[in-house]
Each structure stands twice: as C-alpha cells, then as structure tokens.
Amino acid sequence: MSVAEPLSPMLARALPLGKADRAAAAAEAQATIAKGSKSFAAAARLFGTDTRASAMMLYAWCRHCDDVVDDQILGFARRSPVGAIDAEARLNELETKTLAAIRGRHTGEGAFDAIGDVALRHRLPEALPLQHLAGFRMDVEGRRYETLRDTLDYCYHVAGVVGVMMAVVMGVGRDERETAKVTETLDRASDLGIAFQLTNIARDVAEDFRAGRLYLPCEWLDEMGIRPDELGEPRHRETLAQLVLRLVDLADGYYASALHGLAALPPRAAWAVATAHGVYREIGTILRSRGAQALDARAKTGAVRKIAHVGHGMRLVAASRLARTLPQRSTDLWTRPRIAGLDA
C-alpha cells in the first residue's frame, strides 16, 4: 500500500471545510450522485440537511474511487481499456490523495476534499476509507474467491465498510460511553452493505463474468461441477440461475439483521436507511420470482415501487421504536473486523 508523504504544516487543514466550501462540495456531490445513482439520490432526500450533505459527499468519494480504478465516468462509458499496471497506479494515487485529505490537507479536488471534510467532521477512523480502497485492490489484483468467506470478505470491503462509514456519519459512535451498543449497531450497518453487495453480485453475475470478474465462491461452482471458465456457457445457464438464487437467499439473512440497527439511528436517518433497504431487497425478490429465468433481464426496482418503499420504510422505523428488545445478531453471519477507537 502506498503511503502519503508527511504533511507540511503549511498545507494542513486541521478543521473541516468552512460553510461555503462545504456547501459547494455538497452541491457537487449531489450533482454527481443524481447522474450516477438515482436510488441513492432518492433515499438521501430523507436525511436531515447536514447528514444528507455528509452522506452525499462520502458516496461521491466512493463513486469517484470506483470510476478511477475502472477508468469509467459515473459507472458508465469506459474511456479506454484498463491494464492491470494502469489500474494499480490509479489505485496507489487514490490511496495517497485519500490519506492526505483525511489527515487534513486541502487537495483542490472535489472528491478528496469531500472525504477529508467528512472524516474530520465526523471523526471517521482512517482505517475505514483504507479498508474500502482495499476492496478495489482485490479487483485490481484479480483475486479469486475460493470460499464463501472470501466472497463475504470482498463484500465487506466494497460495501459493508461503506455502511459502517455511513453509520458514523449518522451519529453512531458519538456517545463514547456506549461502545458496546456502537459495535452492535455498526455490525448491523455492515450487514446492510454486505446484503447490498450480495444483491449486486446476484444481479450482475453474467455481466461480471463477461468483464472477466467472478465473485461467486469457487466452492459453489465445484459443488455443481462447473469450472470457472465455463460459467458463461449456455448449458450452465439454469445452474447459474440456481446459484444466483442461493446468493439472494444468503443476502436475506443480512437484510434481516440490518433492520435491527434502525432503532439506534436518528429517525430521519433510519427512514432513509429503511427505504434503501426495501428498494434494494426487492431486486432479490424479483430475481427469486423469475426462478430459472433470473438472468434473462437485469432486475431493478421500478419508480412506483420505490415510492412505496418510502412509506414502508417509515413503518419499519416506527416498529423499530416500539420493540422492547432486539434479538442478538446471528453468529452465522460474517463479522466485520474491529476498528480501534470506534469499537468496544
């Protein structure tokens, strides 16, 4: 991993962005998200003003990193073929600039100044953004996921840790007297991110294979008698659909666990999270309803159903406030690594 050079005191920015600069950064992030992720943009409207700004700035940095590594623009329109050496160099630069920003240096680049502001404003541990970048490194290195645990480790780094960072932005961890509760809530936030990524893998498995990426556990393919290089063959399409539905079933356990974290979030933040939960979980429901035809068309939640999930999300938040006790998190679920200074 590359490391940013020591910061000059003259270049350091020990405080978050000022009001005007933060407003400009948030507006830039909002414009980026409106083009690159309509689902997130819709859910983000439910946040309070300050939380919405930080959430959008964090997401914009995540999107920027993803696009830079893949040499894309907002997830679309690849500009040029990506070589492993080029991708490695871009990733190293991302790490250097991210470290500089979260340590207080003004970079003059929107995505990095955004993550710098979020990190300083919300006391985001340095390890969290670096864990997310480590997920991109798995892609750059062409990592092979032999076991389900390997796949879940990838899901954590590219999405679960984003859930953890979002939870910190929403105020989790602000009360340092409740570290045990903080750890439990962050586990639920990680579960939601992992569920989202499992859904992504299930939905995009054929597309990813054509791009030379395979996130399904190789042990699952072994069980079905399929070699990884054969996955795209028509004779395996029905079997691949079965594996997709297995992923959907796996994701459901993480979605269910994530709901138990709503009670620890401020009401509007919980509403936004519950809405996103419903919108994304429905993708799995659509895949399941198709059965053997799960891969025939890209599954997505329609606009009308997204609106319905806004109302359903509100009901989920209300129910979470009425629950007297919360069930313990299942020991069968993959558990994120603990972060010094944040977890119990």
C-alpha positions as CSV (number, residue, x, y, z in Angstrom):
1,M,0.0,0.0,0.0
2,S,1.3,3.4,-0.9
3,V,1.6,6.0,1.9
4,A,1.2,9.7,1.6
5,E,4.3,11.7,2.4
6,P,4.3,13.6,5.7
7,L,2.1,16.7,5.7
8,S,3.6,20.1,5.7
9,P,2.1,22.3,8.5
10,M,1.6,25.0,5.9
11,L,-0.6,22.7,3.8
12,A,-2.5,21.0,6.6
13,R,-6.2,21.8,7.1
14,A,-6.9,20.8,10.7
15,L,-10.6,21.7,10.6
16,P,-13.5,20.6,8.3
17,L,-14.4,22.7,5.3
18,G,-15.9,26.1,6.0
19,K,-19.6,26.7,5.4
20,A,-19.4,28.0,1.9
21,D,-16.8,25.4,0.8
22,R,-18.8,22.6,2.3
23,A,-22.0,23.8,0.6
24,A,-20.1,23.8,-2.7
25,A,-18.7,20.3,-2.1
26,A,-22.1,19.0,-1.2
27,A,-23.7,20.5,-4.3
28,E,-21.0,18.9,-6.5
29,A,-21.6,15.6,-4.8
30,Q,-25.3,15.9,-5.2
31,A,-24.9,16.5,-9.0
32,T,-22.6,13.5,-9.3
33,I,-25.0,11.2,-7.4
34,A,-28.0,12.4,-9.4
35,K,-26.3,11.1,-12.5
36,G,-24.6,8.0,-11.1
37,S,-27.1,6.6,-8.6
38,K,-30.7,7.6,-8.7
39,S,-31.7,5.1,-6.0
40,F,-29.2,6.6,-3.5
41,A,-30.1,10.1,-4.5
42,A,-33.8,9.4,-3.8
43,A,-33.1,7.8,-0.4
44,A,-30.7,10.6,0.6
45,R,-33.5,13.2,0.3
46,L,-34.9,11.7,3.5
47,F,-31.9,12.6,5.6
48,G,-31.7,15.8,7.6
49,T,-29.7,18.6,5.8
50,D,-26.3,18.1,7.5
51,T,-26.4,14.4,7.4
52,R,-27.5,14.4,3.7
53,A,-24.6,16.6,2.8
54,S,-22.1,14.3,4.5
55,A,-23.7,11.2,3.2
56,M,-23.6,12.5,-0.4
57,M,-20.0,13.7,0.0
58,L,-19.0,10.3,1.3
59,Y,-20.8,8.5,-1.5
60,A,-19.3,10.8,-4.1
61,W,-15.8,9.8,-3.0
62,C,-16.7,6.1,-3.1
63,R,-18.1,6.6,-6.7
64,H,-15.1,8.6,-7.7
65,C,-12.7,5.9,-6.5
66,D,-14.7,3.2,-8.3
67,D,-14.7,5.1,-11.5
68,V,-11.0,5.9,-11.3
69,V,-10.0,2.3,-10.8
70,D,-12.2,1.1,-13.6
71,D,-11.5,4.1,-15.8
72,Q,-15.1,5.0,-16.1
73,I,-17.4,8.0,-15.7
74,L,-20.2,7.6,-13.1
75,G,-20.1,3.9,-13.6
76,F,-20.6,4.1,-17.4
77,A,-18.7,4.8,-20.7
78,R,-15.3,3.3,-20.2
79,R,-12.8,5.8,-21.6
80,S,-10.0,3.3,-22.6
81,P,-9.0,-0.3,-22.0
82,V,-7.8,-0.8,-18.4
83,G,-4.5,-2.5,-17.9
84,A,-3.5,-4.0,-14.5
85,I,-0.5,-1.7,-14.3
86,D,-2.6,1.4,-15.0
87,A,-5.3,0.4,-12.5
88,E,-2.6,-0.3,-9.9
89,A,-1.1,3.1,-10.4
90,R,-4.5,4.8,-10.2
91,L,-5.3,2.9,-7.0
92,N,-2.0,4.0,-5.5
93,E,-2.8,7.6,-6.3
94,L,-6.2,7.3,-4.8
95,E,-4.7,6.0,-1.6
96,T,-2.2,8.8,-1.4
97,K,-4.7,11.5,-2.1
98,T,-7.3,10.0,0.3
99,L,-4.8,9.8,3.1
100,A,-3.7,13.3,2.5
101,A,-7.3,14.5,2.6
102,I,-8.4,12.7,5.7
103,R,-5.2,13.9,7.5
104,G,-6.2,17.5,6.9
105,R,-4.6,18.5,3.6
106,H,-6.7,20.6,1.1
107,T,-6.2,18.8,-2.3
108,G,-8.3,21.1,-4.5
109,E,-10.1,18.0,-5.9
110,G,-13.8,17.7,-5.0
111,A,-14.0,14.0,-4.2
112,F,-10.9,14.2,-1.9
113,D,-11.8,17.4,-0.2
114,A,-15.3,15.9,0.4
115,I,-13.9,12.7,2.1
116,G,-11.5,14.9,4.1
117,D,-14.3,17.1,5.4
118,V,-16.4,14.0,6.3
119,A,-13.5,12.3,8.1
120,L,-12.6,15.4,10.1
121,R,-16.2,16.5,10.8
122,H,-17.3,13.0,12.0
123,R,-14.0,11.7,13.4
124,L,-14.0,8.9,10.9
125,P,-11.2,6.5,11.7
126,E,-8.5,6.4,9.0
127,A,-8.8,2.6,8.7
128,L,-12.3,2.8,7.3
129,P,-11.6,4.6,4.0
130,L,-8.5,2.5,3.6
131,Q,-10.5,-0.7,4.0
132,H,-12.7,0.4,1.2
133,L,-9.8,1.1,-1.1
134,A,-8.5,-2.4,-0.2
135,G,-11.7,-3.7,-1.8
136,F,-10.7,-2.1,-5.0
137,R,-7.3,-3.6,-4.7
138,M,-8.9,-7.1,-4.7
139,D,-10.4,-6.3,-8.1
140,V,-7.2,-4.8,-9.4
141,E,-5.3,-8.0,-8.4
142,G,-7.9,-10.2,-9.9
143,R,-8.5,-12.0,-6.7
144,R,-10.1,-15.4,-6.8
145,Y,-12.8,-16.1,-4.2
146,E,-12.4,-19.7,-3.3
147,T,-14.8,-19.9,-0.3
148,L,-18.0,-18.1,0.7
149,R,-16.0,-16.4,3.5
150,D,-13.7,-15.0,0.8
151,T,-16.7,-13.6,-1.1
152,L,-18.1,-12.1,2.1
153,D,-14.7,-10.5,2.9
154,Y,-14.9,-8.8,-0.5
155,C,-18.5,-7.7,0.1
156,Y,-17.4,-6.1,3.4
157,H,-14.6,-4.2,1.8
158,V,-16.5,-2.8,-1.1
159,A,-19.9,-2.2,0.6
160,G,-20.0,-3.3,4.2
161,V,-17.4,-0.7,5.3
162,V,-19.4,1.9,3.4
163,G,-22.4,1.1,5.6
164,V,-20.1,1.5,8.7
165,M,-18.9,4.9,7.5
166,M,-22.5,6.0,6.7
167,A,-23.5,4.9,10.3
168,V,-20.7,7.1,11.7
169,V,-21.9,10.0,9.6
170,M,-25.4,9.4,11.0
171,G,-24.1,9.8,14.6
172,V,-23.3,6.3,15.6
173,G,-20.2,6.4,17.9
174,R,-20.8,10.0,19.0
175,D,-21.6,8.9,22.6
176,E,-18.3,7.3,23.6
177,R,-20.0,5.8,26.8
178,E,-21.9,3.3,24.8
179,T,-19.2,1.4,22.9
180,A,-20.8,-2.0,23.1
181,K,-24.0,-0.6,21.6
182,V,-21.9,1.2,19.0
183,T,-20.2,-2.1,17.9
184,E,-23.6,-3.8,17.7
185,T,-25.1,-1.0,15.5
186,L,-22.0,-0.9,13.3
187,D,-22.3,-4.6,12.8
188,R,-25.9,-4.1,11.5
189,A,-24.7,-1.3,9.2
190,S,-22.0,-3.6,7.8
191,D,-24.7,-6.3,7.3
192,L,-26.8,-4.0,5.2
193,G,-23.8,-3.1,3.0
194,I,-22.9,-6.8,2.6
195,A,-26.6,-7.5,1.7
196,F,-26.5,-4.8,-0.9
197,Q,-23.3,-6.2,-2.5
198,L,-24.6,-9.8,-2.5
199,T,-27.6,-8.5,-4.3
200,N,-25.3,-6.7,-6.8
201,I,-23.3,-9.9,-7.4
202,A,-26.5,-11.9,-7.9
203,R,-28.0,-9.4,-10.4
204,D,-24.7,-8.8,-12.3
205,V,-23.1,-12.2,-12.3
206,A,-23.4,-12.7,-16.1
207,E,-22.2,-9.2,-16.8
208,D,-19.3,-9.5,-14.4
209,F,-18.2,-12.8,-16.0
210,R,-18.1,-11.2,-19.4
211,A,-15.9,-8.5,-17.9
212,G,-13.5,-11.2,-16.5
213,R,-14.7,-11.0,-12.9
214,L,-16.1,-13.8,-10.8
215,Y,-17.4,-13.2,-7.2
216,L,-19.3,-16.4,-6.7
217,P,-17.4,-18.7,-4.3
218,C,-15.5,-21.3,-6.4
219,E,-16.5,-23.9,-3.9
220,W,-20.1,-23.4,-5.0
221,L,-19.1,-24.0,-8.6
222,D,-17.2,-27.1,-7.6
223,E,-20.4,-28.4,-5.9
224,M,-22.2,-28.0,-9.3
225,G,-19.4,-29.5,-11.4
226,I,-18.7,-26.2,-13.2
227,R,-15.2,-24.9,-13.9
228,P,-15.0,-21.1,-13.6
229,D,-14.0,-20.6,-17.2
230,E,-17.2,-22.5,-18.3
231,L,-19.6,-20.3,-16.4
232,G,-20.8,-18.3,-19.4
233,E,-21.7,-21.4,-21.5
234,P,-25.4,-21.7,-22.3
235,R,-25.5,-25.3,-20.9
236,H,-24.8,-23.9,-17.5
237,R,-27.4,-21.1,-17.6
238,E,-30.0,-22.9,-15.5
239,T,-27.4,-24.0,-12.9
240,L,-26.1,-20.4,-12.7
241,A,-29.6,-19.2,-12.0
242,Q,-29.7,-21.6,-9.1
243,L,-26.5,-20.1,-7.7
244,V,-27.9,-16.6,-8.2
245,L,-31.0,-17.6,-6.1
246,R,-28.7,-19.1,-3.5
247,L,-27.0,-15.7,-3.2
248,V,-30.4,-14.0,-2.9
249,D,-31.2,-16.3,0.0
250,L,-27.9,-15.6,1.6
251,A,-28.5,-11.8,1.3
252,D,-31.8,-12.1,3.1
253,G,-30.1,-13.1,6.3
254,Y,-28.1,-9.9,6.2
255,Y,-31.0,-7.8,5.3
256,A,-33.0,-9.2,8.2
257,S,-30.1,-8.5,10.6
258,A,-29.7,-4.9,9.3
259,L,-33.2,-4.0,10.2
260,H,-32.4,-4.4,13.9
261,G,-30.0,-1.5,13.7
262,L,-32.7,1.1,12.8
263,A,-33.6,1.8,16.4
264,A,-30.1,3.2,17.1
265,L,-30.3,5.7,14.3
266,P,-31.9,9.2,14.4
267,P,-35.4,9.0,12.9
268,R,-34.8,10.6,9.5
269,A,-31.5,8.7,9.1
270,A,-33.4,5.5,9.9
271,W,-36.1,6.3,7.4
272,A,-33.5,6.8,4.6
273,V,-31.8,3.5,5.5
274,A,-35.1,1.6,5.7
275,T,-36.1,3.0,2.3
276,A,-32.8,2.0,0.7
277,H,-33.1,-1.4,2.4
278,G,-36.5,-2.0,0.8
279,V,-35.6,-0.8,-2.6
280,Y,-32.5,-3.0,-2.9
281,R,-34.0,-6.0,-1.3
282,E,-36.8,-6.0,-3.9
283,I,-34.2,-6.7,-6.6
284,G,-33.6,-10.1,-4.9
285,T,-37.3,-10.6,-4.7
286,I,-37.6,-10.0,-8.5
287,L,-34.7,-12.4,-9.2
288,R,-36.4,-15.1,-7.0
289,S,-39.7,-14.7,-8.7
290,R,-38.1,-15.4,-12.1
291,G,-36.7,-18.7,-11.0
292,A,-34.7,-20.3,-13.8
293,Q,-35.2,-17.1,-15.9
294,A,-33.4,-15.0,-13.2
295,L,-30.7,-13.9,-15.7
296,D,-33.0,-13.2,-18.7
297,A,-33.1,-9.4,-17.9
298,R,-31.5,-7.0,-15.5
299,A,-33.6,-6.8,-12.3
300,K,-34.4,-3.4,-10.9
301,T,-36.9,-1.7,-8.6
302,G,-39.3,0.5,-10.6
303,A,-40.2,4.1,-9.7
304,V,-43.6,3.3,-8.3
305,R,-42.2,0.6,-6.1
306,K,-39.5,3.0,-4.9
307,I,-42.2,5.4,-3.7
308,A,-44.0,2.6,-2.0
309,H,-40.8,1.7,-0.1
310,V,-40.6,5.3,1.3
311,G,-43.9,4.6,3.1
312,H,-42.9,1.1,4.1
313,G,-39.6,2.5,5.4
314,M,-41.5,4.9,7.7
315,R,-43.5,2.0,9.1
316,L,-40.3,0.0,9.7
317,V,-38.8,2.8,11.6
318,A,-41.9,3.2,13.8
319,A,-41.9,-0.5,14.5
320,S,-38.2,-0.4,15.5
321,R,-39.0,2.3,18.1
322,L,-41.7,0.1,19.7
323,A,-39.6,-3.0,20.0
324,R,-38.7,-3.7,23.7
325,T,-35.7,-5.9,23.0
326,L,-33.6,-6.6,20.0
327,P,-32.5,-10.2,19.1
328,Q,-28.9,-11.0,19.2
329,R,-27.1,-10.9,15.9
330,S,-26.7,-14.4,14.4
331,T,-23.3,-16.0,14.9
332,D,-23.8,-17.5,11.4
333,L,-23.2,-14.1,9.8
334,W,-19.8,-12.9,8.7
335,T,-18.5,-10.4,11.2
336,R,-16.5,-7.2,10.2
337,P,-13.0,-6.5,11.7
338,R,-13.0,-4.3,14.7
339,I,-11.7,-0.8,14.5
340,A,-9.5,0.7,17.2
341,G,-11.1,3.9,18.7
342,L,-14.5,3.0,17.4
343,D,-15.5,-0.5,18.7
344,A,-15.7,-1.9,22.2
